[in-house]
Amino acid sequence: MSSLLPPLHNGHASIYLLNGFHEAVHAYEDWDMTDQEPQVAVYGKTVRISVIFRRLTQCSDKLPEHVLESLKAAIPHIMQHQPTDFPATYADASSLLRQALNNYVRRPVTATIYN
């Protein structure tokens, strides 16, 4: 099966992937975690945000300042432990967002039992 997203070229992502990443960061930031994982449209395909984050884990493109600010708002609990110039690349940011998603998935599910 072929991938839904275009590949990286020598560590660089297409503008479609980069724009999809920006949308995915905003979707993560707005996500009510009681809902299913958000999806965004990239290159004519609708994909989960985790798919975009996974695709860009090897992307050496520099992260723009406005995306870094969005990242700080989306995952402040992780960003507060990073150096001020971090993340420098989309790969760095993708790794942090994947970590945030994994932390969410691993949280125990609690239920209220009514007698």
Secondary structure, 3 states (H helix, E strand, C coil): CCCCCCCCECCECCHHHHHHHHHHHHHHHHCCCCCCCCEEEECCEEEEHHHHHHHHHHCCCECCHHHHHHHHHHCHHHHCCCCCCCCCEHHHHHHHHHHHHHHHHHCCCCCCCCC
